[in-house]
Amino acid sequence: MKAEVIESYKVPMDEDSFVQIVIWKLPRKMPGTDHRFKYRLAYIEGDVCVIRYDNEAGKGDHRHIGNKEAEYQFRDTDTLQVDFWTDVENWRRK
C-alpha cells in the first residue's frame, strides 16, 4: 500500500491569506508517532506561515503558532482539523 491522500484542499480566507490542508494515510506508522497519518495544515498570511500543524519523521506531532512550537496530542484527523481551525479563528481575532 502506498501513501494515500485523504484530504487536500486550499481555502482563501481573504485577499492576503489562505489555509492549506494535506493529510495522507500511510502504510505504516511514521517514526515519532503512534498512528499512520502524515499531515501538513498551514495558515498563511501575507506569504508568512503563521500557524502550522505537522509531523515530520522523527519529530512527531507538533504545531507552530507564531514563533512558538509545541507538542500536539494527535487523536484523529477530524479532531486535528477542528483544533487547527480553532487556532486559525483565534489568530484572526487578534
PyMOL commands that set and color helices and strands:
alter all, ss='L'
color gray80, all
select helices_A, chain A and resi 77-93
alter helices_A, ss='H'
color red, helices_A
select strands_A, chain A and resi 4-14+17-25+37-45+48-54+62-65+68-71
alter strands_A, ss='S'
color yellow, strands_A
deselect
rebuild
show_as cartoon
